[in-house]
Amino acid sequence: MLEGAVNMYELEIGSCPTTQQGLDALLVAPTELSDKSKWKGPYLDHLQLPVDPWNNPYQYKAVSATAFRIWSYGPDCAPGTKDDISTEL
């Protein structure tokens, strides 16, 4: 769901949300957008960011203007451990 929303944002804006904008850019237009008319959100149906199965927020990082990574710290809720769950697009 988050991947699809970021992809739709990228299609309309021309780039993924920055790391600083994060996933919040899917719900509210970032103030620094040069052309706010391109933002057609919100891009999530529930108007709030989902949490992972352990009730923690998903992490987001823009790898480039068109690539991003979304991940969860997994069941131990600790960053950088082997149970982290990640998708890099």
MITI-325087 format. One line per field, with one value per residue (C-alpha): z, x, y; residue number from 1. Coordinates in nm, 4 decimals. Example, Ala and Ser with C-alpha at 12.3 -4.5 7.8 and 13.67 -1.06 7.14 Angstrom:
# MITI-325087
Z [0.7800; 0.7140]
X [1.2300; 1.3670]
Y [-0.4500; -0.1060]
pos [1; 2]
This chain:
# MITI-325087
Z [0.0000; 0.0920; -0.2157; -0.4421; -0.2736; -0.3107; -0.6754; -0.7408; -0.5666; -0.7840; -1.0999; -1.0261; -0.8634; -1.0702; -0.7781; -0.4596; -0.1310; 0.0145; 0.3270; 0.5226; 0.3853; 0.4587; 0.4281; 0.5636; 0.2093; 0.1116; 0.3391; 0.3253; 0.0440; 0.1430; 0.1834; -0.0272; -0.3469; -0.6326; -0.8051; -0.5435; -0.8157; -0.9044; -0.5599; -0.6003; -0.2595; -0.0126; -0.1546; 0.1245; 0.1709; 0.5504; 0.5839; 0.8317; 0.8022; 0.8728; 1.1378; 1.1057; 1.2626; 1.5861; 1.6071; 1.5113; 1.2279; 0.8997; 0.8164; 0.4866; 0.3001; -0.0462; -0.2135; -0.5184; -0.6874; -0.8200; -0.5745; -0.2135; 0.0731; 0.3168; 0.6127; 0.9514; 1.2391; 1.2771; 1.5899; 1.8046; 1.7139; 1.6995; 1.3945; 1.1976; 1.3193; 1.1098; 1.1598; 0.9884; 0.6984; 0.4008; 0.0444; -0.1706; -0.4982]
X [0.0000; 0.2777; 0.4818; 0.1841; 0.1148; 0.4787; 0.4748; 0.1587; 0.3155; 0.6268; 0.4177; 0.2350; 0.5142; 0.8053; 1.0092; 0.9632; 0.9145; 1.2484; 1.3713; 1.2915; 0.9354; 0.8940; 0.5698; 0.3787; 0.4035; 0.1470; -0.1108; -0.0308; 0.1338; 0.4895; 0.5254; 0.8418; 0.6861; 0.7619; 0.4293; 0.1681; -0.0940; 0.0771; 0.0018; -0.3240; -0.3273; -0.3863; -0.2448; -0.3672; -0.7336; -0.7339; -0.5833; -0.3295; -0.0046; -0.0307; 0.1851; 0.3765; 0.2467; 0.4305; 0.2455; 0.5483; 0.5761; 0.7270; 1.0630; 1.1246; 1.4309; 1.4608; 1.7533; 1.7337; 1.4695; 1.3032; 1.4056; 1.3110; 1.3264; 1.0452; 1.1183; 1.0117; 1.2441; 1.0648; 0.9573; 1.2512; 1.1824; 1.5572; 1.7222; 1.9862; 1.9137; 1.8572; 1.4799; 1.4345; 1.1901; 1.2770; 1.1836; 1.4027; 1.2559]
Y [0.0000; 0.2451; 0.1534; 0.2215; 0.5544; 0.6666; 0.5557; 0.7603; 1.0616; 1.0232; 0.9971; 1.3216; 1.5260; 1.3950; 1.2608; 1.0617; 1.2431; 1.3423; 1.1678; 1.4840; 1.4987; 1.1295; 0.9416; 1.2425; 1.3845; 1.1223; 1.2842; 1.6576; 1.8515; 1.9438; 2.3196; 2.3333; 2.1922; 2.4279; 2.3503; 2.2644; 2.2087; 1.8784; 1.7316; 1.5360; 1.3671; 1.2453; 0.9254; 0.6969; 0.6061; 0.6080; 0.9576; 0.8284; 0.6400; 0.2684; 0.1060; -0.2187; -0.5441; -0.4519; -0.1202; 0.0908; 0.3446; 0.2347; 0.3921; 0.5721; 0.6937; 0.8468; 0.6710; 0.8999; 1.1146; 0.7993; 0.5281; 0.4771; 0.2311; 0.1504; -0.0750; -0.1986; -0.2742; -0.6074; -0.7910; -0.6791; -0.3118; -0.2494; -0.0892; -0.2742; -0.6266; -0.9375; -0.9353; -0.5954; -0.6160; -0.3966; -0.3315; -0.1134; 0.0088]
pos [1; 2; 3; 4; 5; 6; 7; 8; 9; 10; 11; 12; 13; 14; 15; 16; 17; 18; 19; 20; 21; 22; 23; 24; 25; 26; 27; 28; 29; 30; 31; 32; 33; 34; 35; 36; 37; 38; 39; 40; 41; 42; 43; 44; 45; 46; 47; 48; 49; 50; 51; 52; 53; 54; 55; 56; 57; 58; 59; 60; 61; 62; 63; 64; 65; 66; 67; 68; 69; 70; 71; 72; 73; 74; 75; 76; 77; 78; 79; 80; 81; 82; 83; 84; 85; 86; 87; 88; 89]
